[in-house]
Amino acid sequence: MAEHLADKKCVPCRGGVPPIKGRELEGLRKVVPQWTPVNEHHLTRAFKFPDFKQALDFVNKVGAVAEEQGHHPDILLSWGKAEITLWTHKIDGLTESDFIMAAKIDRLLGR
């Protein structure tokens, strides 16, 4: 199912849709289990690397996917670590595109 989600395209949110919560959120969370939903508002995940260069290379790959999808996460880069946070700003909550982007990011590492 994660592969199926990663094959989808993020859809630009124009607002006016309710954020994903409750059972729907839990169902999508099972597809990207390494991501943590925070207050049913955003998804976060920390990735660890052996050095800064590998973390930076990963962040650059995430940036390329974000540009391609038109869905841009918050990224914190530090030595050996990249933390990524996803949510849809237009509705101040989660949409399917956040889970699609999470699955695409996981796919970058073959996970």
HELIX and SHEET records of a PDB file:
HELIX    1   1 ALA A    2  ASP A    7  1                                   6    
HELIX    2   2 GLY A   22  ARG A   29  1                                   8    
HELIX    3   3 PHE A   52  GLN A   69  1                                  18    
HELIX    4   4 GLU A   96  LEU A  108  1                                  13    
SHEET    1   A 4 THR A  36  VAL A  38  0                                        
SHEET    2   A 4 HIS A  42  LYS A  48 -1                                        
SHEET    3   A 4 LYS A  81  LEU A  86 -1                                        
SHEET    4   A 4 ASP A  74  SER A  78 -1                                        
END                                                                             
